[in-house]
């Protein structure tokens, strides 16, 4: 059996296209000096989200004329995520009828909002927030069990923990961050002065209970990156894969890519339901895709045995 047949994955085909509503495009065009702009899709609520500074637009792509606009914060939105609250978190929210929670990060704080769905979307403010000092959040993710992680320019992976505390005056709800990856000494260095790897993306694979970080930095005028691999059980670092190590292994497997100027631009976990052997897909700027697997049996050494399973050339249009 050839390796391509053994590790074959399902193909994706375009079945339809939707035009972006004119009102969203006009919001871009009418806004000057945009400091932050994000977009993505939340299929669980059938909405496309677009942020323009502190403005949030939610487009129901099943109903092309339904667009809800909000300004939940006063500062530009740096990162955003949507997830289902756990029963414990639901008890801390102002209403039990909140099926989803919105996490929004600005340059000064991370704040949680309740999201109610009906004839239209309703966003409810909560008391859950935590300040941010000396960092800039790039990415927020949440597990199906309600754990919230975020990362930024300082290269730290932080977990947000919500709880209720009592004092002699009253009860109040608090949200604190717990650094999972960085020593206390490096946290004292401002990210503008350090040459650490900043977190550009965070990916989850809950079928294997894993978290991956894609980190980048500029070194001697060149873009360098590495991939961090962590287990969610007790958040232990399993290994950190350098870009040069991955590309060197790829060149040994395929001589056609030798002396090709490549760099890694993104990662995508391959869930166990999709493949028992392949664990991580690495995407290069040339369109090359590298399929990896690694042994996670040595967490104390921050190293692992890397196996390159397959290399795939850029996909050509049909």
N, C-alpha and C positions, 0 to 999 in steps of 0.2 A: 504493500500500500504506500503510495507516495505521500509526502508530508502535506501537500496541498489538499488531498482528499481527506486525510486523517483529521486535520484541524480546520476543515471548511466551516465557515460561518454563514449565517443567513444574509442574503443580499437585500438591499433597500432600493425601492423604485419610487420615483415621483409619480403620484397619482393625480394631484391637483395643485393649483397655485391660487393664492389669495393676494390681492393688491392691498398695500398699506393704505388705510383711510387718509383722505386728504387732510383732515383736521390734525392728524398726528404730524404730517409733513409740515403743515403751516406752523405748528408749534415750534419746530426746529428753526424754520426760516424767520419767524418773528422775534426769536430770542437772540440777543446779542451777548457776546462775551460769555459763552457757556463754559462753566468750570467743570461740570461733571455730567456725563450722559451714559446711561445703561439701557440695555434692552434684553429681552429673553421671553421664554414661554413657560407658563405654568399649566400643563395639560390637566392636572387634577381639578382645576377650577375653570378650565377652558378659557383662559385669558392670556393675552400677550401683554407684557408690562413694558413700559417705556418711562425712563426718568430723565428729566431735563432740569438740572440743578435740584431744587427742592420740590419740584412738581412730579407727581406720579400719575401716569395715564394707564388705565386698564381697558383693554379692548377685547370684547367678546367676539372671537373669530368665528363663532357659529352664527352670530348675528352682527353683520358688518357695520350696522349703524349704532350699536351700543358701545359707547366709550364713556368711562367714568374718570373724572379728574379730581385729584386730591393734592393738598399741600400739607402733609402730616408733620413736617419738620420745617424749621426756618433756615437751616444751612443746607448746602448741596449734599445730595445723597451719594455716598461713596460706595456702598455695598448694600445688597438687599436679598432677602430669602423668605420663602414661604414654607410652612410646615404645619402638621397636625399636632395640637397640644396633647400632652399626656394628661392622665386624670389628676396627677399631682399639680401640674401647671394650671390646669383648668380651674382648680379651686382658688387660685391666686388671681384670676381674672375677674373683671367687674360683672361678667355674666357667664352662666353655664352654657348659654346658647351661642358658643363661638367655635365653629368647626375648624378654623385655621388661625394661625398666628403669623404676623408679619414682623420680620426683624429688619430694622433699618439702621445703618451706621453712617454717621457724619464725621467730620473732623474732630468733634468734641465729645460724642457719646454714641452709645448703642442703645436703641429703645425698641420695646415690643409693643405691637398693636394687635387688637383683635380684628378678625375679618369675618363679617356675616354676609351670607349670600341669600338672595331672594330675587325680587324683580330687578334689583340692581345691587351693586356691591356697597357695603357700609363698613368703614374703618373706624374702630373704637379705640380711643386712647387708654393706656393703662399706666400704672405707677412703676412699671418695671423698666429700669434703665440703669446704665452704668457709665461713668465717664471714661474717656480715652485720653491718655497722656503720653506724649512722645512717640506716637505711632500713627499710621494711616492704614485703615482697614481696606483690603483689596477683595476679600472673598469671605462669604458666610455660607456654611452648609449645616444641615440638620439631619439627624438620623430618624428612622421611623419610630424610634423609642423616645424621641424628643430631646436628645442631646444636641446642643448647639456649639459648633466650633467656628472660629474665625482666625484669619491670618492677615498679616500686613507687611509693611516695608522692613520691620525689624526681624522678620524671619521666624517669629514665634507662632506656635499654634496654641490658641487660648480656648478654653471651654467656658461657656456662660452657665452659671448655676443660679437658679431662682429659689428663694425660700422666704418664709414668713418668720419674723422675729417679734418678740414681745418686749416692751419696756414698761416702766411704771406709768408712762403717759398713755400709750396706746400700742396697738399692733400695727406693723407696717410690713410691706412687701419689699424685698431687696433683691437685686441681681448683682452678682459679683463675677469677676473673671478669674480663672485659674490658668496660669501659664503651664503648659504641658511639655515644653520642649527646650527651653532656654535657661541657662544658669542666671543667678541673680546678678553677677558681674556684668554680663553682656546687656542686661536690661537697663543698666545705668548709662549706656552710651546712646546718645541721640542717633536716630536712624540716618540723619543727614551727614553724620561724621563717620559712620561705620561703613565697612565694605562687605557686609554680610549679604547672604542670599535673601532677597525679599520674596515673600510668598506671592506668586501670581495666580495660583489656582489650587484648590483643594478638591479631591475626589473621594467618594466613599464607595466601598464594596461591602455591603452588609451580608452578602452570602458567604464571605470569608472573614467578616468582622475586621476589615482592614480600612485604613485611611492613608491616602497618598497626597503628598504635597509636591507641587511643581514650583521650584524656586529659581530665580534668575539674579544675576549681578553683572556689572560691567567690569571687566578685568583687562587692563592694558588696551583699552579701546575696543575690545571684543566682547561679545555677549556670551556669557558662560551660564550654564544651568546645571541643576542636579535634581534628583527625584528622591524624596523622603518616603520611607515605608514604615508604617506604624500599625500596631495591633490595638484595637479599641478596648480590649479586656481591661488592661491596666495602663493603657497608653504607653507602651514600650516601643522605643525605636528599634526596628529590626535591621534596617540598613539604609544607607544613603548612596545612591547610584549617581556617579558623575557622568556628564555628557560624553567626555572623551573616552571613558571606559565602554559605554554602550556603543558608540560609533566605531571604536576600534574592533569590538567583537563583530559588528556588522560588516566591516571591511574584510575581515578574515573569512566570513561566510560567503560573501559575494564580491568577487574581484571587480565587477563592473562599477562599483561605487567608490573604488579607490581614487584618491586625489580629487574627489568631488567636495567642494566647499559646502558642507551641510551643518545645520544646527537643529536642535530639537525645539519645537514650538508648542507642543501640548502632549497631554497624556489622557488615556481613557481606560478605566478598569474594565476587565472582561469578567462578568459574573460567573459563578460556578454553574449556573443554569445554562449558560451559553457555551462554556468550555470547561472541562475538568482540568485541562493541562495549561492552557494559556491564562495568565493572570493580568497582564498589563499590555496595552497597546501604546506605543510611542510614535508620535507623528513628527515628521521632519519638514522643514521649509520647502524641500523639493517635492513633497508629496509622498515620499517613501514612508512606509509603515513597518515598524519593527515589533514583533510579538515576543513578549518576554515571560519567563517563569523564574521563580527563585525559591530557594529553600529557606524557610523561616525558622529553622531550628536553633539558631544561635543569636538570641537577642542581646546577650551581654557584650558581645564584641562589636555591635553595630555593623556587622558584615553579614553577607549572605552569599550563597552560591548562585550566581546568575546564569541562567540558561537562555540562549537565544533560540526560539522555536522556529521562527519563520520570518522572512523578509518579503514584503509585498510592494510591487512597483505602483506608481501613481495610477489611480483609476482613470480610464479613458471613457469619455461619454459614449452612450449607445447611439 
